[in-house]
Amino acid sequence: MSGVRSFTPREIVGELDRYVVGQHRAKRAVAIALRNRWRRQQVAPELREEISPKNILMIGPTGVGKTEIARRLAKLANAPFVKVEASKFTEVGYVGRDVDSMVRDLVENAFQLVRAEAMEHVQVRAAELAEERLLRLLAQRDAPPPSPAPRMPGPFGAFLGPPPPTVAGPVLGERELSELRSRLRAGEFEQVEVELDVPEAGMPLMQLFGAQGGGEMESNLRELLGQMPGLGAGRKRRRVKVPEAATLLQAEEAGKLIDPDRVQREAVARTEQAGIVFLDEIDKIAGRQGMHGGPDVSREGVQRDLLPIVEGSTVSTKYGPVKTDHVLFIGAGAFHVAKVSDLIPELQGRFPIRVELEPLTRADFVRILTEPRNALVKQYRALIAAEGVDVVVTPEAIDAIAEYAERANERAENIGARRLHTVLEALFDDLGYRASEMTETEVVIDAERVRSTLGPILANDALSQYIL
């Protein structure tokens, strides 16, 4: 299947290691599941349809990397991905979006993914066509305005008014056109404005029918209202500068060059064969033993509704019917109160791979702060560097930050790596406020500064509950 990348399990784990620290067992499980998709495509067609994906259930406390592993896996495979909180389907007496909406969101994600790939392939031709249109606009800007057309003949002409004038741009010779193109490419028209018809933003549907939406009805209403003036995507005339006009025209020409039917077919196929649904907080819909009635009824109802989607069914979407037989489902939950065995047996059986993620230690925090490509310390240094101040964080300071994060998790709720965000915000609070006015070009954060900043906060139980 085009567009989906193939990696060996070892390569997948190696890529995940660049963003997620530890949790090797979970990385191995998702790597094997992703590779099995490629292996399935190599199997004979008569057996291929019989091979179902081995869904994964990640068990572990919050902030240990469950969501990040799934999100990075989907990005690595270039596969459609959607994250759904299972507890959303139990809110307010089980109203709101239906369970099928996760599949509609997934195919919408696939459509945008495939459309972006298709537009990328036609960018060169789209740029050429956009340049030609921009040259005509530049040639027209000095042309005299068109004279108004005569009123429509007949008895209703007074009510209908004159038809819109047609603007015929001046005919340029090859030499004039070449000269204008050279000036355009040289950047002489950067500050010049041209008039351009651009799509008009319609009224958000949630303002018309509320924020909940309605699944398939919502999609149909969007298409219907899209054809009505003022509600859909009409066009309006704007004056924009030449660089912005070039971007808008190139996007419009690229949209004309791609085949929407082919994009739609590929999106459905990509969803069915490579889609990944991340079911977060799946433990919140597990009915606890010994409790009857009340909210547990809706919890089991959500499980019953999830079951056919996970087992494999056909869901109607605006892009056509989508089969979920080979969509990979990754469930995740802390399972502090409820247990996996509290899920209904049928749903348990659809998650044959169980992976327990380990709580993060102080050594893990040190690695999270420094090793990943998007490490938190790198992010904070880059933000302050925008003010011309270079922040140097010593290894001893990083170790002290990890120590305070571990202690805060022990004394309060264990929120895993998310605790590092609160600790670093408290540490960088003063620097973030004063950086724009500082005359120093370098600031050193050492262990002593970490202790003097975070020590008093952690020593005060009431204060640490609010800040850390």
C-alpha positions as CSV (number, residue, x, y, z in Angstrom):
1,M,0.0,0.0,0.0
2,S,1.5,3.3,-1.1
3,G,2.5,5.9,1.5
4,V,3.0,3.5,4.4
5,R,6.6,3.1,5.4
6,S,8.1,-0.3,6.4
7,F,10.7,-0.7,9.1
8,T,12.1,-3.7,10.9
9,P,11.2,-4.1,14.6
10,R,14.7,-3.2,15.7
11,E,14.6,0.0,13.5
12,I,11.2,0.9,15.0
13,V,12.4,0.5,18.6
14,G,15.5,2.6,17.7
15,E,13.3,5.4,16.3
16,L,11.0,5.3,19.4
17,D,14.1,5.5,21.6
18,R,14.8,8.9,20.2
19,Y,11.7,10.3,21.8
20,V,10.6,7.9,24.6
21,V,12.9,6.9,27.4
22,G,12.7,3.3,28.7
23,Q,9.6,1.0,28.3
24,H,11.5,-1.4,26.1
25,R,8.8,-4.1,26.4
26,A,6.1,-1.8,25.2
27,K,8.2,-0.6,22.3
28,R,8.9,-4.2,21.3
29,A,5.2,-5.0,21.3
30,V,4.2,-2.1,19.1
31,A,7.2,-2.7,16.8
32,I,6.2,-6.3,16.2
33,A,2.5,-5.3,15.7
34,L,3.6,-2.7,13.1
35,R,5.9,-5.1,11.3
36,N,3.2,-7.7,11.2
37,R,1.2,-5.4,9.0
38,W,3.9,-5.4,6.4
39,R,4.2,-9.2,6.7
40,R,0.5,-9.6,6.2
41,Q,0.7,-7.7,2.9
42,Q,3.2,-10.3,1.7
43,V,0.8,-13.2,2.4
44,A,-1.3,-14.8,-0.3
45,P,-4.7,-12.9,-0.7
46,E,-6.8,-15.9,0.3
47,L,-5.1,-16.0,3.7
48,R,-4.4,-12.3,4.1
49,E,-8.0,-11.5,5.0
50,E,-8.0,-14.1,7.7
51,I,-5.0,-12.6,9.6
52,S,-6.4,-10.1,12.2
53,P,-4.2,-7.6,14.0
54,K,-3.0,-8.4,17.5
55,N,-4.4,-5.5,19.5
56,I,-2.3,-4.2,22.4
57,L,-3.3,-3.3,26.0
58,M,-0.8,-1.0,27.8
59,I,-1.1,-1.0,31.5
60,G,0.7,1.6,33.6
61,P,0.4,4.8,35.5
62,T,-0.1,8.2,33.9
63,G,2.9,10.0,32.4
64,V,5.1,7.0,31.6
65,G,4.9,7.2,27.8
66,K,1.8,5.2,26.7
67,T,0.3,7.9,24.5
68,E,3.7,9.1,23.2
69,I,4.6,5.6,22.1
70,A,1.4,5.2,20.1
71,R,1.6,8.7,18.6
72,R,5.2,8.3,17.5
73,L,4.5,4.9,16.1
74,A,1.7,6.2,13.9
75,K,3.9,9.1,12.7
76,L,6.8,6.7,12.0
77,A,4.6,4.5,9.9
78,N,2.9,7.5,8.2
79,A,-0.4,5.9,9.2
80,P,-3.8,7.4,10.1
81,F,-4.0,7.9,13.9
82,V,-6.7,9.0,16.3
83,K,-6.6,9.2,20.1
84,V,-9.9,8.7,21.9
85,E,-10.6,8.9,25.6
86,A,-12.9,5.9,26.3
87,S,-14.4,7.7,29.3
88,K,-15.9,10.4,27.0
89,F,-18.6,8.0,25.9
90,T,-19.9,7.7,29.5
91,E,-20.3,11.4,30.1
92,V,-23.7,12.9,30.9
93,G,-25.7,9.7,30.8
94,Y,-24.1,8.4,27.7
95,V,-25.0,11.2,25.3
96,G,-22.8,13.0,22.9
97,R,-20.8,11.4,20.0
98,D,-21.4,7.8,19.3
99,V,-18.7,5.2,19.4
100,D,-18.6,5.0,15.6
101,S,-17.3,8.6,15.5
102,M,-13.7,7.3,16.2
103,V,-13.7,5.6,12.9
104,R,-15.1,8.7,11.1
105,D,-12.3,10.7,12.7
106,L,-9.8,8.1,11.6
107,V,-10.8,8.2,8.0
108,E,-10.9,12.0,8.1
109,N,-7.3,11.9,9.4
110,A,-6.4,9.5,6.6
111,F,-8.0,11.7,3.9
112,Q,-6.0,14.7,5.1
113,L,-2.9,12.6,5.1
114,V,-3.3,11.2,1.6
115,R,-4.4,14.6,0.3
116,A,-1.3,16.3,1.7
117,E,0.9,13.6,0.0
118,A,-0.9,14.0,-3.3
119,M,-0.5,17.8,-3.2
120,E,3.2,17.4,-2.4
121,H,3.7,15.5,-5.6
122,V,2.2,18.3,-7.8
123,Q,3.8,21.2,-6.1
124,V,6.2,21.9,-9.0
125,R,3.5,22.0,-11.6
126,A,1.2,24.0,-9.2
127,A,3.9,26.6,-8.7
128,E,4.2,27.1,-12.4
129,L,0.5,27.5,-12.8
130,A,0.3,29.8,-9.8
131,E,3.1,32.0,-11.3
132,E,1.2,32.4,-14.6
133,R,-1.9,33.5,-12.7
134,L,0.1,35.9,-10.6
135,L,1.6,37.4,-13.7
136,R,-1.8,38.1,-15.1
137,L,-2.9,39.7,-11.9
138,L,0.2,41.9,-11.9
139,A,-0.5,42.9,-15.5
140,Q,-4.1,43.7,-14.6
141,R,-3.4,45.9,-11.6
142,D,-2.4,48.9,-13.9
143,A,-5.2,48.2,-16.4
144,P,-8.2,50.6,-16.5
145,P,-11.3,49.4,-14.6
146,P,-13.9,47.7,-16.8
147,S,-16.9,49.7,-17.7
148,P,-20.2,48.5,-16.2
149,A,-22.2,46.2,-18.4
150,P,-25.7,47.3,-19.6
151,R,-28.7,46.4,-17.6
152,M,-30.4,43.1,-18.4
153,P,-33.1,43.4,-21.0
154,G,-36.7,42.5,-20.3
155,P,-39.3,43.4,-17.8
156,F,-37.3,42.0,-14.8
157,G,-34.0,43.8,-15.8
158,A,-34.6,46.5,-13.2
159,F,-34.8,43.9,-10.4
160,L,-32.0,41.7,-11.5
161,G,-29.5,44.5,-12.0
162,P,-26.5,44.4,-14.3
163,P,-24.5,41.3,-14.7
164,P,-21.0,41.2,-13.2
165,P,-18.5,42.8,-15.6
166,T,-15.9,40.4,-17.1
167,V,-12.3,41.5,-16.8
168,A,-10.1,40.6,-19.7
169,G,-6.5,41.1,-18.8
170,P,-4.1,42.8,-21.2
171,V,-2.5,40.5,-23.7
172,L,1.2,40.5,-23.0
173,G,3.9,39.7,-25.6
174,E,6.5,37.1,-24.9
175,R,9.1,39.8,-24.1
176,E,6.9,41.7,-21.7
177,L,5.8,38.5,-20.0
178,S,9.5,37.4,-19.6
179,E,10.5,40.7,-18.2
180,L,7.6,40.7,-15.7
181,R,8.5,37.1,-14.7
182,S,12.1,38.1,-14.1
183,R,11.0,41.0,-11.9
184,L,8.7,38.8,-10.0
185,R,11.4,36.2,-9.3
186,A,13.8,38.9,-8.3
187,G,11.4,40.0,-5.5
188,E,10.5,43.4,-6.9
189,F,6.8,42.9,-6.1
190,E,7.2,41.8,-2.5
191,Q,5.2,44.8,-1.2
192,V,2.8,45.0,-4.1
193,E,-0.8,44.1,-3.4
194,V,-3.1,42.3,-5.8
195,E,-6.8,41.5,-5.7
196,L,-7.6,37.8,-5.3
197,D,-10.7,35.7,-4.8
198,V,-10.1,33.5,-1.7
199,P,-12.3,30.9,0.0
200,E,-14.6,32.4,2.6
201,A,-14.7,30.8,6.0
202,G,-18.2,29.5,6.8
203,M,-19.9,29.6,10.2
204,P,-18.7,26.9,12.5
205,L,-21.3,24.1,12.7
206,M,-21.1,23.9,16.5
207,Q,-22.6,27.4,16.6
208,L,-25.6,26.2,14.7
209,F,-26.2,22.8,16.3
210,G,-24.2,22.9,19.6
211,A,-20.7,21.6,20.4
212,Q,-21.6,17.9,20.5
213,G,-22.1,17.3,16.8
214,G,-23.8,14.2,15.6
215,G,-21.5,11.8,13.8
216,E,-22.7,11.0,10.3
217,M,-25.5,13.6,10.5
218,E,-22.8,16.2,11.3
219,S,-20.8,15.3,8.1
220,N,-23.9,15.4,5.9
221,L,-25.0,18.7,7.3
222,R,-21.5,20.1,6.7
223,E,-21.7,19.1,3.0
224,L,-25.3,20.5,2.7
225,L,-24.5,23.8,4.4
226,G,-21.3,24.1,2.4
227,Q,-23.4,24.9,-0.6
228,M,-25.4,27.7,1.1
229,P,-24.1,31.3,1.0
230,G,-22.9,32.6,4.3
231,L,-22.7,29.1,5.8
232,G,-20.4,27.2,3.5
233,A,-17.1,27.9,1.8
234,G,-18.0,30.7,-0.6
235,R,-15.4,33.1,-2.1
236,K,-14.7,36.7,-1.4
237,R,-12.3,39.3,-2.9
238,R,-9.3,40.3,-0.8
239,R,-6.3,42.5,-1.3
240,V,-3.1,40.6,-0.4
241,K,0.6,41.1,-1.0
242,V,2.3,39.1,-3.7
243,P,4.1,36.5,-1.5
244,E,0.8,35.6,0.2
245,A,-1.0,35.6,-3.2
246,A,1.6,33.2,-4.6
247,T,1.0,30.8,-1.6
248,L,-2.7,30.9,-2.0
249,L,-2.7,30.4,-5.7
250,Q,-0.2,27.5,-5.5
251,A,-2.4,25.7,-2.9
252,E,-5.5,26.3,-5.1
253,E,-3.8,25.0,-8.3
254,A,-2.4,22.0,-6.4
255,G,-6.0,21.2,-5.3
256,K,-7.1,21.3,-8.9
257,L,-4.4,18.9,-10.0
258,I,-5.1,16.1,-7.7
259,D,-7.9,13.5,-8.2
260,P,-10.3,13.7,-5.3
261,D,-11.9,10.3,-6.1
262,R,-8.5,8.6,-6.0
263,V,-7.6,10.4,-2.8
264,Q,-10.9,9.3,-1.2
265,R,-10.3,5.6,-2.3
266,E,-6.7,5.7,-1.0
267,A,-7.9,7.2,2.3
268,V,-10.4,4.5,2.9
269,A,-7.8,1.8,2.0
270,R,-5.2,3.4,4.3
271,T,-7.7,3.5,7.1
272,E,-8.7,-0.1,6.7
273,Q,-5.2,-1.5,6.3
274,A,-3.0,0.9,8.4
275,G,-5.2,2.8,10.8
276,I,-4.3,3.0,14.5
277,V,-6.8,3.9,17.2
278,F,-5.5,4.7,20.6
279,L,-8.1,4.0,23.3
280,D,-7.0,5.9,26.3
281,E,-8.5,5.6,29.8
282,I,-10.0,2.2,28.9
283,D,-9.9,1.3,32.6
284,K,-12.5,4.0,33.3
285,I,-15.1,1.9,31.4
286,A,-14.3,-1.3,33.3
287,G,-17.1,-2.3,35.7
288,R,-15.8,-3.0,39.2
289,Q,-16.9,-6.2,40.8
290,G,-19.4,-5.9,43.6
291,M,-21.1,-2.9,42.2
292,H,-24.4,-3.0,40.4
293,G,-26.5,-0.4,38.7
294,G,-25.5,3.3,38.6
295,P,-22.7,4.4,36.4
296,D,-21.5,0.8,35.8
297,V,-24.4,0.2,33.5
298,S,-23.2,2.9,31.1
299,R,-19.6,1.6,31.5
300,E,-20.6,-1.9,30.3
301,G,-22.8,-0.3,27.6
302,V,-19.7,1.5,26.2
303,Q,-17.8,-1.8,26.2
304,R,-20.6,-3.5,24.3
305,D,-20.6,-0.7,21.8
306,L,-16.8,-0.8,21.4
307,L,-16.8,-4.6,20.9
308,P,-18.1,-4.7,17.3
309,I,-15.8,-1.9,16.3
310,V,-12.7,-3.7,17.8
311,E,-13.8,-7.1,16.5
312,G,-14.4,-5.8,13.0
313,S,-17.4,-4.1,11.5
314,T,-18.4,-1.7,8.7
315,V,-19.0,1.9,9.6
316,S,-20.6,4.4,7.2
317,T,-18.6,7.6,6.6
318,K,-18.9,10.4,4.2
319,Y,-16.0,8.8,2.2
320,G,-17.8,5.5,2.0
321,P,-18.1,2.4,4.1
322,V,-15.0,1.6,6.2
323,K,-14.2,-1.9,7.6
324,T,-12.4,-2.0,10.9
325,D,-11.3,-5.7,10.7
326,H,-7.6,-4.8,10.3
327,V,-7.4,-1.5,12.2
328,L,-4.9,-1.7,15.1
329,F,-6.4,-0.8,18.5
330,I,-4.1,0.1,21.3
331,G,-5.8,0.4,24.7
332,A,-4.2,2.1,27.6
333,G,-5.1,2.6,31.2
334,A,-3.6,2.8,34.7
335,F,-5.9,0.1,36.1
336,H,-5.3,1.3,39.7
337,V,-8.9,0.6,40.9
338,A,-10.3,-1.6,38.2
339,K,-8.5,-4.6,36.8
340,V,-8.2,-5.9,33.3
341,S,-10.4,-8.8,34.3
342,D,-13.2,-6.3,35.1
343,L,-13.6,-5.7,31.3
344,I,-16.2,-7.9,29.7
345,P,-14.6,-11.2,28.5
346,E,-15.3,-10.5,24.8
347,L,-13.4,-7.2,24.9
348,Q,-10.6,-8.8,26.9
349,G,-10.1,-11.4,24.2
350,R,-9.7,-8.7,21.5
351,F,-6.5,-7.4,23.3
352,P,-4.3,-10.5,23.4
353,I,-1.0,-8.6,23.9
354,R,-0.7,-7.2,27.4
355,V,2.2,-4.9,28.3
356,E,2.9,-3.5,31.7
357,L,4.8,-0.2,31.7
358,E,7.1,0.5,34.6
359,P,6.9,3.7,36.8
360,L,9.7,6.2,36.0
361,T,12.6,6.4,38.4
362,R,15.1,9.2,39.1
363,A,17.5,7.9,36.5
364,D,14.7,7.9,33.9
365,F,14.0,11.5,34.7
366,V,17.6,12.4,34.1
367,R,17.5,10.7,30.7
368,I,14.1,12.3,29.8
369,L,15.6,15.8,30.6
370,T,18.6,15.3,28.3
371,E,18.5,12.4,25.8
372,P,15.4,12.7,23.6
373,R,15.5,14.9,20.5
374,N,12.7,17.0,22.1
375,A,14.2,16.9,25.6
376,L,12.6,19.4,28.0
377,V,15.8,21.1,28.9
378,K,16.5,21.7,25.2
379,Q,13.1,23.2,24.8
380,Y,13.5,25.7,27.7
381,R,17.0,26.7,26.6
382,A,15.7,27.4,23.1
383,L,12.9,29.6,24.4
384,I,15.2,31.7,26.5
385,A,17.7,31.8,23.7
386,A,15.1,33.8,21.7
387,E,15.9,36.7,24.1
388,G,19.6,36.4,23.4
389,V,20.4,34.6,26.7
390,D,22.2,31.3,26.7
391,V,21.2,29.1,29.6
392,V,23.7,26.5,30.7
393,V,22.2,23.7,32.9
394,T,24.9,21.7,34.7
395,P,24.7,17.9,35.1
396,E,24.4,18.4,38.8
397,A,21.4,20.7,38.3
398,I,19.7,18.1,36.1
399,D,20.2,15.5,38.7
400,A,18.8,17.8,41.4
401,I,15.7,18.5,39.1
402,A,15.2,14.8,38.7
403,E,15.4,14.3,42.5
404,Y,12.8,17.0,43.2
405,A,10.5,15.5,40.6
406,E,10.8,12.1,42.1
407,R,10.1,13.4,45.6
408,A,7.1,15.4,44.4
409,N,5.7,12.3,42.8
410,E,6.1,10.3,46.0
411,R,4.5,12.9,48.2
412,A,1.6,13.7,45.9
413,E,-0.1,11.9,43.0
414,N,2.4,10.1,40.8
415,I,2.0,11.8,37.4
416,G,5.2,10.4,35.9
417,A,7.2,12.5,33.5
418,R,4.5,15.2,33.5
419,R,5.9,16.2,36.9
420,L,9.0,17.5,35.1
421,H,6.9,20.2,33.4
422,T,5.7,21.6,36.8
423,V,9.2,21.4,38.3
424,L,10.8,23.1,35.3
425,E,8.1,25.8,35.2
426,A,8.8,26.7,38.8
427,L,12.6,26.7,38.2
428,F,12.4,28.9,35.0
429,D,9.6,31.2,36.3
430,D,11.9,34.0,37.3
431,L,14.2,33.7,34.3
432,G,11.3,33.6,31.9
433,Y,10.0,36.9,33.4
434,R,13.3,38.8,33.4
435,A,15.0,37.3,30.3
436,S,13.8,40.1,27.9
437,E,15.4,42.8,30.2
438,M,18.6,41.0,31.2
439,T,22.0,42.4,30.1
440,E,23.8,39.1,30.7
441,T,24.3,36.8,27.7
442,E,24.8,33.7,29.7
443,V,23.0,32.3,32.8
444,V,24.2,29.2,34.6
445,I,21.7,27.0,36.4
446,D,23.6,24.8,38.9
447,A,22.5,22.5,41.7
448,E,22.5,25.3,44.3
449,R,20.1,27.4,42.3
450,V,17.8,24.4,41.9
451,R,17.8,23.7,45.6
452,S,17.3,27.4,46.5
453,T,14.3,27.6,44.1
454,L,12.6,24.3,44.6
455,G,13.6,23.5,48.2
456,P,11.3,26.0,49.9
457,I,8.4,25.0,47.7
458,L,8.8,21.3,48.5
459,A,9.3,22.0,52.2
460,N,5.9,23.6,52.4
461,D,3.4,20.8,52.1
462,A,0.5,23.1,51.3
463,L,2.5,25.1,48.7
464,S,4.0,22.1,47.0
465,Q,0.5,20.6,46.5
466,Y,-0.5,23.7,44.4
467,I,2.8,24.5,42.6
468,L,4.5,21.1,42.1
